[in-house]
């Protein structure tokens, strides 16, 4: 059970009801969007459950895999959100508008928690993307550190075409990965980016045949786990901060991180070989 907040109230609801599966196998956690009949469309309950999973992630987990059941990764926001009736128990965009801008902004902040934890330096998050990754689906893939795409993947930032803006933390990684001009073009045309183009412009680390997607993600996860955990965490932290530092500042940050690693490896007991 997870605690899911709907418009200020909270209730306990099962992951199955939300449309998620969550499994931990040693150092790997796998989160599966599991509404294939709805192309794994997302709701406020999806995002609350993702945040809950992040809050309770076991300490031993080093790799988090996000995947979708069925032919699509995620087709984006559940279209019922656009109807007057909305999603049962969660309302609609029309009912959310009545909350006022400040209250709705708070609700968006809560939704974003389901995406932000995937950037934590102590884990590496991997999106395994097949078929459609539209809107919120594209942003969930962008929230991950790495993206492995099936060659049938179709990425699209649909929100501007619907009169909305991307608000699930996807705009910064998109700009960081492809540059401002290309990000503007992708968002404001709301066009589909295929898997091969995604790899060419930096949106994917690897493109494979659909039947090879699971194996490719397993191989990547194994390679990530082969690295010393503390060194991996420190290195990811350095890389995440690099764009906001000057070269001199980054060099100093490298020195601080390395000093901590050397102390951990060789201090108070003599030298030892790195694990």
C-alpha positions, 0 to 999 in steps of 0.5 A: 500500500502507498499513501496517495494524496488527492487534492489535499486529502490522502488515502491508502491505495494499492499500487495495483489500483494505481497501475504500477508494479514495484519489485526489488531484486538485490541492488536493482529496483524495477518500477513498471507502469502497468496499465497497458490497456490505457497505454500506461497513461498517468494520473496524480495517483501515479505521481504520488505513488512514484514519490512514495516509492522514492521515499521508501527505496531500500538503502541497498538499491543502486539501480532503478529501472522504469519500464512500461507494460505492453507496447507503450512506455507511457502515452502521457496524461490520462485523457480523462483528466481533460473531461469534466468528470475527470479521474474518479477520486482525483478530479480533472483539470477543470476542477483543479482550475477551481483550486486557484493558481497557488493551490494548483501550483502546490499540487504540481510540486507534489507531482514533481516529487515522483520524478525528482528523486530519480536524479539522486546521486546514490542511484542510477535510474534507467528508462527502458522505453518502447513504443510511445513516450508522450508528454508525461511519459517523455518527461518520466524518461527524461527524469532518468539518468539513462535511456535505452530505447527500442527502435520503435520508440516515439518521443513527443512533448505534447503539452504545448499542443494541448495548451499546457506546458511541460511541468513534470521536470522535463524541460531542464534535462531536455535543454541540457541534452539537446540544447535550447534551440532543438528543445524549443523546436521539439516542444513547440512543434510537438513533433514525434522524435523517433529512436534513431534521431533520439540517439543522434541528438543525445536523448538515448544512450542505446537503441535496440530491437524491441525484443532485445530491450530487457536484455540490454537493460539487464546488461547495462544494470550489471555494468553499472553495479560493477563500479564501486558504489561510493565512487559512483555516487561521488562521480555522479554528484560531480557530473551533476554539478559540472554545468553550474561551475567554472572549470576552476570550481569543478577542479576544486570539487574534484579535489574535495571528492577525491580527498574523501575517497582516499581517506575512505580507502586508505585512512585509519588502517593503511592502504587497501585495494579499491573494491 
